[in-house]
Structures are given as structure tokens and as C-alpha cells.
Amino acid sequence: MSIKIYSGFKFNTSNFGDVQAYVNNWRSRIGALALEKANKRLALRVVTAIDKADVRSALTPDLPIETLKDSVSPLFVIRKEMRDQAREDQKNGYRNIEMDFDFEVDLIYNDGAFYGVIRTDQSDWREAWVSSERDVSDYSYWDNCDHPDDVSDDEWRERGETWEKLLKDSKWRPAYAGFTCVIHNSMDTSYKMGQPDEVVFFQPDFEARLSTVVEMAFADRHMTLPETANFDASWFMKERSRVMKMLRSEDHAEEVAELTEACRGILRPRISEKDLKSNYEPNPYETGAQGPSGP
């Protein structure tokens, strides 16, 4: 059978106290990193929702603004959507990288050494686990393609023999060969994210926001609805692709420039805590005055 241990590692210590201290240090570290990622994604979604609602209210008031239709706090609405989705994903075992901040390691002790396998969808955390400290070394192994250039043939062969010895009796399931250590659970982050000041801090810059709403406004003009209400995702993706090609073509450059200036005058210069916490109302400066949103 093919062996693929892409996230394997080895502790450079045989002292369990050192291993435990490393794990505990990472619990607090990952908690902070996860909260930052969650707040960035929440900020992107809630700011985009406000921006799109402002633009549609000004340019195409006949089109719906479903996300904020009940005029409740935008932060409350989007945060609840993300929390509900995270809870549903965890319940169904679905891995959604947007809100899946689970981080677990399977630890295995053998012949005076601790080995392990990382389980997370956050690739930068996997890299940091083995690259930021001298206590842990990469110990990945696979036999379906060549090994990395910085690993010798002898070392690679040794890794393969070690993993076979560690996992063959557990049918190649690391958690059954040792024990699983939970470093971070996504739901902890889900309930901590969304402090208004942090969302304001992580909001996208104005030009990025402007680009997003120009695409939406252009699509509102040019996307055609299917004859039947029952259309699938593949139809939507095909139609959106067609419209995005129009957006980037020279034939529509003048129209895009006109839309860009219109949206520039509609967007709030910066989303404030007041905008996040208050019941949604269209931007009062949508005529282009670009006044402040308030403290």
C-alpha cells in the first residue's frame, strides 16, 4: 500500500514534560492566530455586506439586499451566520477552511522518542509547528513520489522504516497508535470572534472594497436570469464567468470607469463601530460627499 504521512514530525526530546510544555505553549499561540483569522474573515464579510447594500440602495433600489433586509445590526447578522455555519460544519464533519480552525496532533511514543502527525486545514500552522522551534523537526514521509531535495536517501529510508514500525499494527491510523492531543477547537474561536473594534481594525482597504462592489454592480446590470427558477451552481458559475470577462474587456472599459466613480461616491470611507452595531440604514453620504460614518 502507498504510504503518505505529509504532516509527520518528531520531537527532539525524550522528556514528556518538554513535550507537554510545547503543546501548552501552542494552545495559547494557536488560539490567538485563529481569532485573528476569524476576525479578518468576519470583517471582510460584514464590510462587504454593508458596501453592497449601500451600492444597491443607491443604484438599483429594486434589487434585494437579503443579508441586511431586517435592518438589524450588520455585525450581529454576519457573525451569527458564520457561527451557525461553523456549528453545522462541525456537526456534519465538513471541513470548511474559512472557519475550520481545529488543530490536533496524534502523538506516538516509541524507543525513547515522540513522533506525531498534525491534523489541521490551516497549512501555515502546519509549517510553523515544525519550522519555528528547535524542539520539533519535520518527519514527513511518502513513497508515491520522490523525497525532498534536502533529505538524504538514507534518512528518507529510515523515516519510512520508522513510520512502518509505528503504524503497521494500528492499520496506519496514527490516533490508534498513540493518543490525540487537541490543541485548538474551532468553536472556541467562533464564540470569541466579532468584537467591534477588532472587526473595524481588520476591515479591507477602501480600494479593495471598491473593486468588490464595482464587480457586483456590473453583474447586476449584465447577468441574465434563467427562464426557470430552478438553476444549479454550474449555471451560475458559467454566467458569472461570462460577465467577469465582459468586465475586463476593452469594450466595457468606459462603463466600468463610470461605475467605479459612482461607487466611489457611495461607499463609506471607512466602516465604523457605529455602522457595525446600529440597525442598517443606507449610507447618508451616498450622493458622493464621502462624509464620515461616525465614531
Buried (B, 14 or more C-beta within 10 A) or exposed (E): EEBBBEBBBBBEBEEEEBBEEBBEEBEEBBBEBBBBBBBBBBBBBBBBBBBBBBBBBBBBEEBEBEBBEEEEBBBBBBBEBBBEBBBEBBEEEEEEEBBBBBBBBBBBBEEEBBBBBBBBBBEEBBEBBBEEEEBBEBBBBBBEEEBEEEBEEEEBEBBBEBBEEBBEEEEBEBBBBBEBBEBBBBBBBBEBBBBBEBBBEBBBEBEEBBEBBBBBBBBBBBEEEEEEEEEEEEEEEEBEEEBBEBBEEEEBEEBBEEBBEBBBBBBBEBBBBEBBEBEBEBBEBBEEEBEEBEE
